[in-house]
Amino acid sequence: MKNYIKHDPWSIIEEGFEPEYNKISESIFSIGNGMFGQRANFEEQYSGETLKGNYVAGVYYPDKTRVGWWKNGYPEYFAKVLNASNWIGINISFDGEALDLATCKVEEFRRELNMKEGWLKRSFKATLPSGKQVAVSSVRICSMARTKVGALSYSVTPLNFSGEAQITPYVDFDVMNADSNYDEKFWNEQAKSATEDFSYVLASTKKTDFWVATGMKFKISGGWSAGETAVVVKDKYVEVNASGQVSEGKTLTIEKFASNISSMYFPKDQLVSVCQKEVDEAAKAGFDTLLQEHKEAWASKWEKSDIIIDGDVSSQQGIRFNIFQLNQTYTGEDERLNIGPKGFTGEKYGGSTYWDTEAYCLAFYLATSDQEVARNLVLYRYKHLQKAIENAQKLGFTDGAALYPMVTMNGEECHNEWEITFEEIHRNGAIAYAIYDYINYHGDENYLVDFGLEVLIGISRFWSQRVHWSKNKGQYVMHGVTGPNEYENNVNNNWYTSKMALWTLNYTLEGLAKHKGSNKLNTLLQKLSFKDSEAEKWQHILDNMYLGYDEKRGVFLQQDGFLDKELMPVGDIPAGQRPINQNWSWDRILRSCFIKQADTLQGIYLFEDEFDIETIERNFDFYEPMTVHESSLSPCVHAILASKLGRKEKAYEMYIRTARLDLDDYNNDTEDGCHTTSMAGTWMAFAKGFAGMRVRNGELYFSPYLPDHWDGYSFKIKFRERNLTIKATKGHVTIFNESADDLGIYLFDKKYQLAGNGSIDAPMN
């Protein structure tokens, strides 16, 4: 665990330049606006360790699956969000000597990500090998107000010399992904031009044929005596080289304006003209105006989603960092887009859509955004239903059975590890549950018959074919699966997977009964060739499904044979061998009892109302000590369950682990990018853990408590078109209704009528 980020309630601050942490900082200090994002790479050249990254939403490449053997049903490619053009670059040299922090002596280095206003600032003093000293300050935004625009202001002051300087802004599309197979590059040049007024590169992706135009314009002002200007055009690269004289103590400022325009939104023959228009308008407005617009857009986002914690700066910084990254990753304006596990901060996992969206991210957007945002997230899967049916067909399933992909960009499976591609089928359950979650929260009952049931029937058809009858047990069983705990592969009767299958079948049958006889349902059933015998088969499975249970311990069995392992707590692992996924062989991990992330407890979290508190406690006490939390998605579930059980210390331990997972690099992997989807788990740990927030049968419940060292907290949600603020202090809870309409609400299981523009108060239990 690292501890070099300064604690601050509204900013992420790094003081002092530590090259060994640079790639971690590049991830942490990333910025984006839902349409594109940029790692915190330096504007000037840097010859040290770095992971260059600029990503444009929805643009991907189907990289050839790289395996030593092939299996029937394997996807042919792995979808990768592509590193796109470097639009921030400004090379700087003095009398021919480059400014490069890898070769300079660096002092007074400071990097700040202001989350409240959404800007990244960096400042430092550097002594070049020749002895020349400069002071630099830069500010950068990916505009939330003009989401096609990025801009930066870069100021340089010569401290002990005067002389010639070269300022070279550029656009570089000759980039590659860090994870590309065989070092392949994925962009083809289509056009380019460089002038003092506007420079651009137009490039297209191989195979998928996405086109992206990246253009730039710049201004130099202040302590600068302009000389000659030259343009350079190379393969997929353009630059403008401005020479001039600088004077000791005089500051020059470069303002650079850029735009990324993709063919997802404009015809290919219009990309350059749209790009130039955006750049020209941004330059005309000027950096200060763009920054002010950007700040105002962020103020609006924080008004809906901020969480305030009193008395714990570490927790405050952590939760705001997670909310900030979620807000700049996904805005919900385009139903074709989704939330990659690294967002715009890195390339690992391909940047594609996982089950993380439904299992973790949806809750945040349900509560903090307009209804349309969450609706677009569930519609995303409806739009991919036919691909899910095709995915199932490749594995031998028939009659409209649907298996949603583990990893996708367009609905097609593109994950290439067999134990996940073929066996981690619990993802189907998360997608089904998201339909329920959305309807339960927003009350959009029409969604079920308009879109949801078609997806649910496809998934239920899959489950009914995936189980089989065991003559030995006299029950249905499900073999050859991998649960959320990926430190177990190819197991039989994973409790969580089977539980999700049963829940889906039951929810589908309830939906069919609810809309029985309606014209919409009759039309749908005819379209799907649905037969009553299917529903009868599903009910038979529900009545006769095997779910493992150990009578002696009173716990659900994660899977068959789990109790045959050598059971021991995580504390018995020598400290130097953690994390085990970086120190143990895969063989040793698979044979161990250690759990990567919540598995059985994941199901108990989702269906907690089915279990009494003693059952939850027994399972928590059995499984949690064996969980290494080496998935970023694990701590949040444990925080919620620990809160329910009144385990304040454990809940806080798990909360702080998820809240500061990337800031403190808990799992030693932040340099690859931040864990964006697990950041929604931080919000869940807070709202569903500390605030006890639940939605049961369409009604809102709260059971707040305070961690012992907190003085209080407050947060906002939107529920059924009402804007609420929940405020907890020591011994007291107040809920404000900031909308005109009344709302029935439960606080500590007592129902209140919360009047429009009114509030309710209650003592803290």
C-alpha positions in Angstrom: 0.0 0.0 0.0 1.3 3.4 -1.0 0.8 6.5 1.1 2.1 9.4 -0.9 -1.2 11.2 -1.8 -1.8 14.1 0.6 -5.2 14.0 2.4 -7.5 16.8 1.4 -11.3 17.0 1.2 -11.6 18.3 -2.3 -8.2 17.7 -4.0 -5.9 14.9 -4.9 -2.4 16.2 -4.2 1.1 14.8 -4.9 4.0 16.8 -3.6 7.5 15.8 -4.8 8.3 13.9 -7.9 8.8 10.2 -7.5 9.4 8.6 -10.9 8.7 5.1 -9.5 5.1 6.2 -8.8 4.6 8.1 -12.0 2.4 5.6 -13.8 0.3 5.3 -10.6 -0.2 9.0 -10.6 -0.9 9.1 -14.3 -3.9 6.9 -13.5 -5.1 8.7 -10.3 -4.9 12.1 -11.9 -6.7 11.2 -15.1 -9.5 13.4 -16.3 -12.4 12.9 -18.7 -15.8 14.1 -19.7 -17.8 11.0 -20.8 -16.8 11.4 -24.4 -13.0 11.2 -24.1 -10.4 11.0 -21.3 -6.8 11.5 -20.8 -4.3 10.0 -18.4 -2.2 12.5 -16.5 0.8 12.3 -18.9 3.1 15.3 -19.0 2.6 17.9 -21.7 6.4 18.2 -22.3 8.3 15.1 -23.5 9.2 12.6 -20.8 11.7 9.8 -21.5 11.0 8.0 -18.2 8.5 5.3 -17.3 5.1 6.3 -18.6 1.8 4.9 -19.9 0.5 7.2 -22.6 -3.2 7.2 -22.8 -6.0 9.2 -24.4 -9.2 7.3 -25.0 -12.3 8.2 -27.1 -15.6 6.7 -26.0 -16.9 3.8 -28.0 -13.9 3.4 -30.2 -12.4 0.0 -30.1 -10.4 -2.7 -32.0 -11.0 -6.4 -32.1 -7.5 -7.6 -31.3 -6.9 -11.3 -32.3 -7.3 -13.6 -29.4 -3.9 -14.9 -28.4 -4.0 -18.4 -27.1 -1.9 -21.5 -27.7 -4.9 -23.6 -28.5 -8.4 -23.2 -29.7 -11.7 -24.4 -28.3 -15.1 -24.5 -29.9 -17.0 -21.4 -28.9 -13.9 -19.3 -28.3 -14.4 -15.7 -29.3 -12.1 -14.7 -32.1 -11.0 -11.4 -30.7 -10.5 -9.4 -27.5 -12.1 -5.9 -27.8 -9.7 -3.1 -26.7 -10.5 0.5 -26.1 -7.7 2.2 -28.1 -5.1 4.6 -27.1 -6.0 7.5 -29.4 -4.0 10.6 -30.4 -1.9 12.5 -28.0 -3.5 16.0 -28.0 -1.9 17.5 -25.0 1.7 17.3 -26.2 3.9 20.4 -26.2 7.6 19.8 -26.6 9.8 22.6 -25.2 13.5 23.2 -25.6 15.9 26.1 -24.7 18.9 26.7 -26.9 18.3 23.2 -28.3 18.1 21.5 -24.9 14.9 19.6 -24.2 12.8 20.0 -21.1 12.5 16.4 -19.9 11.9 15.6 -16.2 13.6 12.3 -16.6 16.9 14.1 -17.3 16.4 17.2 -15.1 16.8 17.8 -11.4 13.2 18.4 -10.3 12.2 20.5 -7.3 9.0 21.9 -5.9 7.0 19.4 -7.9 3.3 19.5 -7.2 0.3 17.9 -8.9 -3.3 18.6 -8.0 -6.5 17.2 -9.2 -9.3 19.6 -8.1 -12.3 17.4 -7.9 -14.8 20.2 -7.1 -13.9 22.1 -10.3 -12.6 19.3 -12.4 -9.1 20.6 -13.4 -5.6 19.1 -13.3 -2.8 21.4 -12.3 1.0 20.7 -12.2 3.9 22.9 -11.2 7.6 22.4 -10.7 11.0 23.8 -10.9 13.6 22.0 -13.1 17.3 22.3 -13.6 18.4 21.1 -17.0 21.7 19.3 -17.4 23.2 22.5 -18.7 22.2 24.3 -15.5 19.3 26.3 -16.9 16.5 26.6 -14.5 12.8 26.9 -15.3 9.6 27.1 -13.4 6.5 25.5 -15.0 2.8 25.6 -14.2 0.1 23.9 -16.3 -3.7 23.5 -16.0 -5.7 21.1 -18.0 -9.4 20.2 -18.6 -11.5 17.9 -20.6 -14.5 20.2 -20.8 -17.7 19.0 -19.2 -19.5 22.0 -20.9 -18.2 21.3 -24.4 -17.6 17.6 -24.4 -15.8 17.6 -27.7 -13.1 19.9 -26.4 -9.9 19.7 -24.3 -7.8 22.6 -23.3 -4.7 23.5 -21.4 -2.7 26.5 -20.2 1.0 25.9 -19.9 3.3 28.6 -18.4 7.1 28.6 -18.4 9.4 31.0 -16.6 13.2 31.0 -17.3 14.8 31.6 -13.8 18.5 32.1 -14.6 18.9 32.6 -18.3 17.7 34.3 -21.4 17.9 32.7 -24.8 16.2 30.9 -27.7 13.2 28.7 -27.0 11.3 26.3 -29.2 7.6 25.6 -28.4 6.2 22.7 -30.4 2.6 21.8 -29.9 1.6 18.6 -31.8 -1.0 16.0 -32.5 0.3 12.5 -32.6 -1.8 9.6 -33.8 1.2 7.3 -34.2 0.4 5.6 -30.9 0.0 2.1 -29.7 -1.7 0.2 -26.9 0.4 -1.1 -24.0 -1.5 -4.3 -24.3 -1.4 -4.8 -28.0 -0.5 -8.3 -29.2 2.8 -8.4 -31.2 3.2 -4.6 -30.7 0.7 -4.0 -33.5 -0.6 -0.5 -34.1 -4.3 0.0 -34.7 -4.6 3.3 -36.6 -4.4 4.2 -40.3 -4.0 7.7 -41.4 -6.7 9.2 -43.6 -5.6 12.9 -43.8 -3.6 15.5 -42.0 -2.7 19.1 -42.2 -0.5 21.5 -40.2 -0.8 25.3 -40.3 -0.3 28.0 -37.7 -4.1 28.5 -37.6 -5.3 24.8 -37.3 -3.6 21.4 -37.4 -5.2 18.0 -37.4 -4.8 14.3 -38.1 -7.7 12.2 -39.3 -7.2 8.5 -38.6 -9.3 5.3 -38.8 -9.1 2.1 -36.8 -8.2 -1.1 -38.6 -11.0 -3.6 -39.0 -13.7 -1.6 -37.1 -13.3 1.5 -39.3 -14.0 4.1 -36.6 -12.7 7.5 -37.8 -11.5 10.1 -35.4 -10.3 13.6 -36.1 -8.1 15.3 -33.6 -7.3 19.0 -34.2 -5.4 21.7 -32.3 -4.8 25.4 -32.2 -2.6 27.4 -29.8 -1.7 30.8 -28.6 1.6 32.1 -27.0 1.5 35.2 -24.9 3.6 36.9 -22.2 7.4 36.9 -22.1 8.0 35.8 -25.6 9.6 37.5 -28.6 8.3 35.5 -31.5 10.6 34.4 -34.3 10.1 31.9 -37.1 7.4 29.3 -37.2 7.7 26.0 -39.1 5.3 23.1 -39.6 6.3 19.5 -39.6 4.1 16.7 -41.1 5.0 13.0 -40.6 3.1 9.7 -40.6 0.0 10.3 -38.4 1.7 13.3 -36.8 1.6 17.1 -37.2 3.4 19.8 -35.3 3.9 23.5 -35.3 7.4 24.6 -34.2 7.4 28.2 -32.9 10.9 29.7 -32.2 11.5 32.8 -30.2 13.4 34.6 -27.5 12.7 34.2 -23.8 14.0 36.5 -21.0 15.1 35.7 -17.5 12.2 36.1 -15.1 9.6 36.6 -17.8 6.7 34.1 -18.0 5.4 32.9 -21.3 2.0 31.1 -21.5 0.9 28.6 -24.2 -2.8 28.0 -24.4 -3.7 24.9 -26.4 -7.2 24.0 -27.6 -8.0 20.6 -29.0 -11.0 18.5 -30.1 -11.6 14.8 -30.6 -14.5 14.1 -33.0 -15.5 10.5 -33.9 -17.6 8.9 -36.6 -19.9 7.6 -33.9 -21.5 11.0 -34.0 -20.7 12.7 -37.3 -20.4 11.5 -41.0 -16.8 10.8 -41.8 -16.6 13.5 -44.4 -17.6 16.1 -41.8 -15.2 15.1 -39.0 -12.5 17.6 -39.9 -14.8 20.5 -40.4 -16.6 19.8 -37.1 -13.3 19.4 -35.4 -12.0 22.8 -36.7 -15.3 24.5 -35.7 -15.0 23.2 -32.2 -11.3 24.2 -31.9 -12.0 27.7 -33.4 -14.8 28.3 -31.0 -12.8 27.1 -28.0 -9.9 29.3 -29.0 -12.2 32.3 -29.5 -13.7 31.8 -26.0 -10.2 31.5 -24.4 -9.0 29.2 -21.7 -10.3 31.2 -18.8 -13.9 31.1 -20.2 -13.6 27.4 -21.0 -12.4 26.8 -17.4 -15.3 28.8 -15.9 -17.9 26.9 -18.0 -16.3 23.6 -16.9 -16.4 24.6 -13.3 -20.1 25.4 -13.5 -20.8 22.1 -15.2 -19.0 20.3 -12.4 -20.9 22.3 -9.8 -24.1 20.9 -11.2 -22.9 17.4 -11.0 -21.8 17.8 -7.4 -25.1 19.3 -6.5 -26.7 15.9 -7.3 -24.1 13.5 -6.1 -21.8 14.9 -3.4 -21.3 13.1 -0.1 -20.0 15.1 2.9 -18.2 13.4 5.7 -17.4 15.4 8.9 -14.4 14.4 11.0 -12.5 12.1 8.6 -10.6 13.7 5.7 -9.2 10.4 4.5 -12.7 9.0 4.0 -14.0 12.3 2.6 -11.2 12.4 0.0 -11.8 8.8 -0.9 -15.5 8.9 -1.6 -15.2 12.1 -3.6 -12.5 10.7 -5.7 -14.7 7.7 -6.6 -17.7 9.9 -7.3 -15.5 12.2 -9.4 -14.2 9.4 -11.6 -17.7 7.9 -12.1 -19.2 11.3 -13.1 -16.4 11.9 -15.6 -16.6 8.4 -17.0 -20.3 8.0 -17.9 -22.9 10.6 -18.4 -25.7 8.4 -19.7 -26.4 10.6 -22.8 -25.7 7.7 -25.3 -27.3 4.3 -24.7 -24.5 2.8 -26.9 -21.9 3.6 -24.3 -21.2 1.8 -21.1 -18.7 1.8 -18.2 -15.4 0.1 -18.7 -13.6 -1.2 -15.6 -10.8 1.3 -16.1 -13.0 4.1 -17.5 -10.7 6.6 -19.2 -7.7 5.9 -17.0 -6.1 2.9 -18.6 -6.3 0.0 -21.0 -6.4 -3.1 -18.8 -9.4 -5.5 -19.2 -9.8 -4.0 -22.7 -11.9 -1.1 -21.4 -15.0 -3.1 -22.3 -18.4 -3.7 -20.6 -18.4 -6.3 -17.8 -21.1 -7.4 -15.3 -19.7 -4.8 -13.1 -22.1 -2.3 -14.6 -25.2 -4.1 -13.5 -23.9 -5.5 -10.2 -22.1 -2.3 -8.9 -22.4 0.8 -11.1 -26.2 0.9 -11.6 -26.9 1.7 -8.0 -24.9 4.9 -8.1 -26.6 6.2 -11.3 -30.1 5.2 -10.1 -29.7 7.4 -7.1 -27.7 10.4 -8.4 -28.8 10.9 -12.0 -32.0 11.5 -14.0 -34.0 8.3 -14.6 -32.9 8.3 -18.3 -29.3 7.6 -17.3 -30.1 4.3 -15.5 -32.6 3.4 -18.2 -30.0 3.7 -20.8 -27.8 1.3 -18.9 -30.4 -1.4 -18.8 -31.5 -0.6 -22.4 -27.9 -1.2 -23.4 -28.3 -4.9 -22.7 -31.8 -5.1 -24.4 -30.2 -3.7 -27.6 -27.6 -6.5 -27.4 -30.1 -9.3 -26.8 -29.7 -10.9 -30.3 -25.9 -11.0 -29.8 -26.5 -12.7 -26.4 -28.6 -15.3 -28.2 -25.8 -15.8 -30.8 -23.3 -16.1 -28.0 -25.3 -18.9 -26.5 -25.8 -20.6 -29.8 -22.0 -20.8 -30.2 -21.9 -22.9 -27.0 -24.7 -25.2 -28.1 -27.8 -23.6 -26.6 -31.0 -23.4 -28.6 -34.5 -21.9 -28.9 -33.6 -18.3 -28.0 -31.5 -19.0 -24.9 -29.4 -15.9 -24.2 -25.9 -15.8 -22.6 -24.7 -12.3 -22.2 -20.9 -11.8 -22.7 -18.4 -11.5 -19.9 -16.6 -8.8 -21.9 -18.1 -6.9 -24.8 -18.1 -3.7 -26.8 -21.0 -4.6 -29.2 -22.8 -7.5 -27.5 -20.5 -10.1 -28.8 -18.4 -12.1 -26.4 -14.7 -11.2 -26.6 -13.2 -12.7 -23.5 -10.6 -15.3 -24.1 -10.0 -17.2 -20.9 -12.1 -20.4 -21.1 -12.9 -20.6 -17.3 -14.5 -17.2 -17.6 -15.8 -17.2 -21.2 -17.6 -20.5 -20.8 -18.2 -20.8 -17.1 -18.5 -17.4 -15.3 -22.2 -17.4 -16.4 -23.4 -15.7 -13.2 -23.1 -12.5 -15.3 -26.5 -13.4 -16.8 -28.0 -13.2 -13.3 -26.6 -9.7 -12.7 -28.2 -8.5 -16.0 -31.6 -9.9 -15.0 -31.3 -8.4 -11.5 -30.6 -5.0 -13.0 -34.0 -5.0 -14.7 -35.6 -5.6 -11.3 -33.4 -3.0 -9.7 -34.2 -0.3 -12.2 -38.0 -1.0 -12.1 -38.0 -1.2 -8.3 -36.2 2.1 -7.9 -37.9 4.2 -10.5 -41.3 2.5 -10.7 -41.1 2.2 -14.5 -43.5 -0.7 -14.6 -43.9 -0.4 -18.4 -40.2 -1.3 -18.9 -40.8 -4.9 -17.9 -43.3 -5.7 -20.7 -41.8 -3.3 -23.2 -38.2 -4.5 -22.9 -37.4 -6.4 -19.7 -39.4 -9.6 -20.2 -37.8 -10.3 -23.6 -34.4 -10.2 -21.9 -35.6 -12.2 -18.9 -37.1 -14.9 -21.1 -33.9 -15.3 -23.1 -31.8 -15.6 -19.9 -34.3 -18.0 -18.3 -34.2 -20.2 -21.3 -30.4 -20.3 -20.9 -30.7 -21.3 -17.2 -33.3 -24.0 -17.9 -30.9 -25.6 -20.4 -27.7 -25.0 -18.3 -29.0 -27.1 -15.3 -29.4 -30.8 -15.5 -31.3 -33.5 -13.5 -29.2 -35.5 -11.2 -30.6 -39.0 -10.6 -28.2 -39.3 -7.7 -29.6 -36.3 -5.9 -33.1 -36.3 -7.3 -32.6 -32.6 -7.9 -31.4 -30.2 -10.6 -27.7 -29.3 -10.4 -25.4 -26.9 -12.3 -21.9 -28.2 -13.1 -18.8 -26.6 -14.6 -19.1 -23.0 -13.5 -17.0 -20.2 -12.1 -18.5 -18.0 -9.5 -17.6 -14.4 -8.7 -14.7 -15.9 -6.7 -12.3 -16.5 -9.7 -9.9 -18.3 -7.4 -12.1 -21.3 -8.0 -12.6 -22.5 -11.6 -14.8 -25.2 -13.1 -16.7 -26.0 -9.9 -20.1 -27.7 -9.4 -23.1 -26.1 -7.8 -21.7 -22.7 -7.1 -24.3 -21.4 -4.6 -24.3 -17.8 -5.9 -24.7 -18.8 -9.6 -27.5 -21.3 -8.8 -29.2 -18.8 -6.6 -29.1 -16.1 -9.3 -30.5 -18.7 -11.8 -33.4 -19.5 -9.5 -34.2 -15.9 -8.8 -34.2 -15.1 -12.5 -36.6 -17.9 -13.3 -38.9 -16.8 -10.5 -38.8 -13.1 -11.4 -39.6 -14.0 -15.0 -42.6 -16.1 -14.1 -43.8 -13.3 -11.8 -43.5 -10.9 -14.7 -45.4 -13.2 -17.1 -48.2 -13.6 -14.5 -48.4 -9.8 -13.8 -48.9 -9.0 -17.5 -50.9 -12.1 -18.4 -53.5 -11.4 -21.1 -52.1 -8.0 -22.1 -51.8 -7.3 -25.8 -48.1 -6.4 -25.4 -47.3 -9.7 -23.6 -49.3 -11.8 -26.1 -47.5 -10.1 -29.0 -44.1 -10.7 -27.3 -44.9 -14.4 -26.5 -45.9 -15.0 -30.1 -42.7 -13.3 -31.3 -40.6 -15.5 -29.1 -42.7 -18.7 -29.8 -43.1 -19.1 -26.1 -44.9 -22.2 -24.8 -46.6 -22.9 -21.5 -44.4 -25.9 -21.2 -41.4 -23.7 -20.7 -43.0 -22.0 -17.7 -43.9 -25.4 -16.3 -40.2 -26.5 -16.7 -39.0 -23.4 -15.0 -41.3 -24.0 -12.0 -40.1 -27.6 -11.8 -36.6 -26.3 -11.6 -37.6 -23.8 -8.9 -39.2 -26.6 -6.9 -36.3 -29.1 -7.2 -33.0 -27.2 -7.5 -30.1 -28.2 -5.3 -28.4 -25.5 -3.2 -25.5 -26.6 -1.1 -25.9 -26.2 2.7 -23.8 -27.4 5.6 -26.1 -28.4 8.5 -23.2 -28.5 11.0 -22.0 -25.0 10.4 -25.3 -23.6 9.2 -23.8 -22.0 6.1 -24.5 -22.2 2.4 -21.7 -24.0 0.5 -19.8 -21.8 -2.0 -19.6 -24.9 -4.1 -19.4 -28.7 -3.9 -16.2 -29.8 -2.1 -15.4 -26.4 -0.5 -15.3 -28.0 2.9 -12.7 -30.5 1.8 -10.1 -27.7 1.4 -7.7 -26.9 4.1 -9.7 -24.1 5.8 -7.6 -21.3 7.3 -7.9 -17.5 7.7 -6.1 -15.0 5.5 -4.1 -14.0 8.6 -2.2 -17.2 8.3 -0.7 -16.1 4.9 2.8 -14.6 5.5 2.7 -10.9 4.8 5.4 -11.1 2.1 3.1 -13.4 0.1 0.3 -11.0 -0.3 -1.3 -10.3 -2.7 -1.3 -14.0 -3.5 -2.2 -13.4 -7.2 1.2 -11.8 -7.6 3.2 -14.3 -5.5 1.6 -17.7 -5.8 1.2 -20.1 -8.7 -2.3 -20.4 -10.1 -2.3 -24.0 -9.2 -1.7 -23.1 -5.5 -4.4 -20.5 -5.5 -6.9 -22.8 -7.0 -6.2 -25.5 -4.4 -6.4 -23.0 -1.5 -9.5 -21.9 0.4 -8.8 -18.3 -0.2 -11.6 -16.2 -1.9 -10.8 -13.5 -4.3 -14.1 -11.6 -3.8 -17.4 -12.0 -2.2 -19.2 -15.0 -3.7 -21.7 -16.6 -1.4 -21.9 -13.3 0.5 -22.7 -11.6 -2.8 -25.9 -13.5 -3.0 -26.7 -12.9 0.6 -26.2 -9.2 0.0 -28.6 -9.2 -2.9 -31.3 -11.3 -1.2 -30.8 -10.3 2.4 -34.5 -10.1 3.1 -34.8 -13.9 2.6 -32.4 -14.6 5.5 -32.6 -14.0 9.2 -29.8 -12.1 10.9 -28.3 -15.2 12.4 -28.0 -16.8 9.0 -26.3 -13.8 7.6 -23.9 -13.7 10.6 -22.9 -17.3 10.3 -22.1 -17.0 6.7 -20.2 -13.8 7.1 -18.2 -15.2 10.0 -17.3 -18.3 7.9 -16.4 -16.7 4.6 -15.0 -13.3 5.4 -11.9 -14.5 7.2 -10.9 -16.5 4.1 -11.4 -13.6 1.7 -8.3 -11.8 0.4 -10.2 -9.1 -1.3 -7.9 -9.2 -4.3 -10.8 -8.1 -6.5 -11.6 -4.5 -6.2 -15.3 -5.5 -6.2 -15.1 -7.4 -2.9 -14.8 -4.9 0.0 -18.0 -3.0 -0.7 -20.2 -6.1 -0.3 -18.5 -6.9 3.0 -18.9 -3.3 4.2 -22.7 -3.5 3.6 -23.1 -6.8 5.3 -20.9 -5.8 8.2 -23.0 -2.7 8.7 -26.2 -4.7 8.8 -24.6 -6.9 11.4 -23.5 -4.0 13.5 -19.8 -4.7 12.9 -18.8 -1.0 12.8 -15.0 -1.6 12.8 -15.2 -4.2 10.0 -17.6 -2.1 8.0 -15.2 0.9 8.2 -12.2 -1.2 7.4 -13.9 -2.5 4.2 -15.2 0.9 3.3 -11.8 2.6 3.6 -10.3 -0.2 1.5 -12.7 0.4 -1.4 -12.7 4.2 -1.0 -8.9 4.5 -1.1 -8.2 1.4 -3.3 -6.5 3.4 -6.0 -5.4 6.4 -4.0 -3.3 4.1 -1.8 -2.7 1.4 -4.4 -4.0 -1.4 -2.1 -3.6 -4.1 -4.7 -0.4 -2.9 -6.3 -2.0 -2.4 -9.7 -3.2 1.2 -10.0 -0.5 2.0 -12.6 -2.6 0.1 -15.2 -5.6 2.4 -14.5 -8.1 3.1 -11.8 -10.7 0.6 -10.8 -13.6 2.7 -12.1 -16.5 0.2 -11.8 -15.5 -0.7 -8.2 -15.7 3.0 -7.4 -19.5 2.6 -7.5 -19.0 0.0 -4.8 -17.7 2.8 -2.6 -20.9 4.7 -3.0 -22.8 1.4 -2.2 -20.7 0.8 0.9 -21.6 4.3 2.1 -25.3 4.5 1.1 -26.3 0.9 1.7 -23.9 0.4 4.5 -23.6 3.4 6.8 -26.9 4.9 5.7 -28.7 1.6 5.5 -30.5 2.6 2.3 -32.8 0.0 0.7 -35.6 0.1 -1.7 -38.2 -2.6 -0.9 -41.3 -3.1 -3.0 -40.8 0.4 -4.4 -40.5 2.1 -1.0 -37.4 3.8 0.4 -35.8 2.7 3.7 -33.0 4.2 5.8 -31.3 2.9 8.9 -28.3 5.3 9.3 -25.4 5.0 11.8 -22.1 6.8 12.2 -18.7 5.2 12.3 -17.4 6.0 15.8 -14.8 8.6 14.7 -17.1 10.5 12.3 -18.9 13.6 13.5 -21.6 13.3 10.8 -22.3 13.0 7.1 -24.8 14.1 4.5 -25.6 13.0 1.0 -28.2 13.5 -1.7 -30.2 11.1 -3.8 -33.1 11.4 -6.3 -36.0 9.0 -5.8 -39.2 8.9 -7.8 -38.6 12.5 -9.0 -38.0 13.7 -5.4 -34.6 15.2 -4.4 -33.7 14.2 -0.9 -30.9 15.1 1.5 -30.0 12.7 4.3 -28.1 14.2 7.2 -26.7 12.2 10.1 -25.0 13.6 13.2 -24.2 12.0 16.5 -27.5 10.9 17.9 -29.7 12.5 15.2 -31.0 11.9 11.6 -32.8 14.4 9.4 -34.1 13.8 5.9 -35.1 16.8 3.8 -37.5 16.7 0.8 -36.3 19.4 -1.6 -39.2 18.7 -4.0 -42.8 19.8 -3.9 -44.4 16.3 -3.8 -44.9 14.3 -0.6 -43.1 10.9 -0.2 -43.7 8.0 2.1 -40.4 6.9 3.6 -39.2 4.5 6.3 -36.6 5.6 8.9 -35.5 2.8 11.3 -38.5 0.8 10.0 -41.0 3.4 11.0 -43.0 4.9 8.2 -43.2 8.7 7.8 -45.0 10.9 5.4 -42.3 13.3 4.2 -44.0 16.5 3.1 -43.0 18.4 0.0 -40.3 20.9 0.9 -40.4 19.4 4.4 -38.2 17.3 6.6 -38.4 14.6 9.2 -36.2 14.1 12.3 -35.4 11.1 14.4 -33.0 10.1 17.1 -30.2 7.8 15.9 -30.8 4.3 17.1 
